[in-house]
């Protein structure tokens, strides 16, 4: 993939990992629209791009990715102001917590509306035109180690549900998108320095609970030892270039992954293989 002169759209692009990805794509010579729900983040991001003399290749836009109508309008704005889309990064996400029994519809709708719904909105609004221009393209969904570990990370069931969904989406969509010259990768980050724990400030009005607020996630702090988002951005550039299925940032959770896959395999019933049945199912399996 050649990046220079091409265009990208990054959700949650004004902070943390999204900002790191946007920065790396701009360094590759792309023009990038950064979409974010938080104006302060957009302003700070634009100040950073101005300091680097790159602000002319970044277009900020205020967007709640879970809002279908707003997303459609922003996609139209992208086509008008920026042009053809080559790289779509579905990254906006939130680490909201809460115990399973306490979660309300609004809690579920917020988390899944942003992480799954926002990603779906990206595909529905951008993919047809991305295929039609014929220059090829790439999609990155930001998942999380929470989707591939056992035991999962402490956090929230909404989080792991959303992150597992966008990972599965990549694994499945990869096959039919390839026929249209579109690559797709799952970014699976470990701990990265970001504003992820300020997430209560990005909760849209329509998803707020009345009365009591669902218990916030235990007060967590981002640690200076966590990875620099700029470094994640560089890994994503390489992942896009090589059309990697998974873009991991850390190898430190290998044991948790091994545990998950061992548990899966150990749970299979004891049976003899049936090659004829297997052959009959081939039409359902991609390779
Ligand atoms: P961050 O909070 O610094 O960045 C997320 C950005 O998304 C913020 O600017 C926020 O305003 C924006 N956002 C939130 N809700 C939005 C909405 N409805 N519409 C549009 N924008 C919205 O956090 P971070 O860590 O950079 O998060 C980026 C992605 O990476 C998320 O999907 C997160 O779950 C994921 N992730 C982060 C890890 C970490 O250690 N920081 C680890 C694994 C995954």
Boltz pocket constraint, residues with backbone or C-beta under 6 A from the ligand:
constraints:
  - pocket:
      binder: B
      contacts: [[A, 11], [A, 12], [A, 13], [A, 14], [A, 15], [A, 16], [A, 17], [A, 18], [A, 35], [A, 36], [A, 37], [A, 38], [A, 41], [A, 63], [A, 64], [A, 65], [A, 66], [A, 91], [A, 92], [A, 93], [A, 94], [A, 95], [A, 114], [A, 142], [A, 143], [A, 144], [A, 145], [A, 188], [A, 189], [A, 190], [A, 191], [A, 192], [A, 193], [A, 194], [A, 195], [A, 196], [A, 197], [A, 198], [A, 202]]
      max_distance: 6.0
